[in-house]
Amino acid sequence: MLLGGAWAKAFAVTMTPFGMRMEILEGAKVGSAAAVKMCRSIVVKGIEALLFECVMAATKLDADDLVFASLKETWPGIDWKKLADYTSGRVVVHGERRAREMEEVAETLRAIGIDPIMAEATARRQDWARGWTCAHTSALKGRRHTLRLSR
């Protein structure tokens, strides 16, 4: 948990014995912790939504292995198959709640004069996934990654 403001240290001292992990943003003004969380959500939830959509299309087009190989060439430090498995499952499980969070992010961006194009698109994809079930298999039809969705 990120903490900022005048009472951050006192709150951390009180809550640490209960096993809470907290990071105090030293010298940060009130609202900085919320800003970090919001901006981080744009990236994290956006990547989840992008990968989810990518996997749906690549699997349907029987190109998933080729897509992951291409991504690995561009960003060799990332295990794209593993990341896609992880993030796709999270979109299905948490999509509805995350869509609401991204709608709030979009409202905040509008309030500070930024057109929330990506935040709104992320909310739409996250919301679209609600109610689906997700099954990942590692040996279906000889392919190493397959995403199957059903309502």
N, C-alpha and C positions, 0 to 999 in steps of 0.2 A: 504494500500500500504506500502510495506517495503522500507525504504530508508537507504542508506549507503553512506559513502564517505564524503569528505570535504564540499560539498554544501548541504548536507541533511537538516540541520537545516534551512538554508535560503529558500530552496524549500518548506519545511513544513510551514514556516511562511507565505510565499506568497500564498500557495494553501489552507490553512485551512479555510479562509473566504468563500471559494467556496464549503464548505461542504465535502471536501475530508478527509477520515479517513487515517491517516498515522502513521506509527510506525518507529521511528528512531532507527536503530541498533547501539547503542552507542559503540564506539571503534572498530566497525567492519571495515574491510578493504574493498576496492572497490571490488565488485563482490559478497560479502556475501549475499546481498538481493536476487540477482539472484540465488545463490546457494540454499538458503532456499526455494524459489519458485519452483525451479526445483526438489529438493528432496521431497518436499511436494507433488508435482504433481505425482511423482512415486507412492506414497502411495494412494493419493486420487483417481486418475484416475485408478490405478490398482485395488483398492477395487471396484470401480464402474464396471469395466470390469468383475471382478470375480463374483460379485453378479448377474450381468446381465446374464452371462453364466450359473450360478447356477440356477437361476430362470427359464431360458428357459428349462433346463434339468429337474429340479424337477417338473415343471408344466406338461411337456410332459409325464413324468413318473407317474403323479398323486401322487407325494410324497411331494409336497410343504409344507403342514402343518407339516409333520414329519421332514422334513429338518429344518424348522424354529424352531421347538421344540428342535431338537438336538443342533442347534447353540445356542439357548437360554441357554441350560444347560451348554455349554462350556463357553460362555460369557454372563452371566446373566444381565449385565448392559446395553446391547444393545437390542433395539427393532428391530429385524432383518426384520420383515415384513415391518415395516415402512421405515427402511433404504433401503430395496430392492425396494419398490415402488418409493421412492425419487430418488435413484441412477439410476434405470432402465430408468425412464423418462428422466433423464439428459443425459444418454448415447445416447438415440434416438435423442434428440433435438440437442445436442452439439457434437456428436460423430466425425463428420468429422473434425471439428476444433481441437478437442482434440487429434485426431490421428496425425495431423500434429505437434502439440506441443510435443507429445510423440516421434515422429520421431526425432525432434530436441534434445530432452533429450537423446535419444539413441546415437546420434552423439556426444554429449558432453561426455557421459559416455565412449564411445570408445576413445575419445581424451585424457581422463585421465586414460586410461588403464583398464577400467571395461567393461566386456562383458555384453551388455544391454539385457539380456535374457527376463526379465520381462517387461522392457520398450517396447521392440519390440512386445511382445505378447499383451500388453495393446493397443498399437497402432493398431494392427490387429483387435482386438475385437471392439474397438471404431470405426474404419473405417468400419467394417462390418455392423454396425448398422445404418450407414447413409442411409437416404431415407426410413427408416421404420417408421411406425406409431405405437404408443404404447397405448393400452387401459388397464387400471387396473380396475377391478371390485371387489367389496367386498362381493358379494353374488351370484356368478355364480356357479350353481350346488352345493350349500351348502358349498362351500369352501370359506375360508376367504381371500384367495389371489390367483389371477390368472393373468397371463401376456399373452396377446394376441398380436401377431405381424403380420403385413401385409405390403406388399409393395404397 
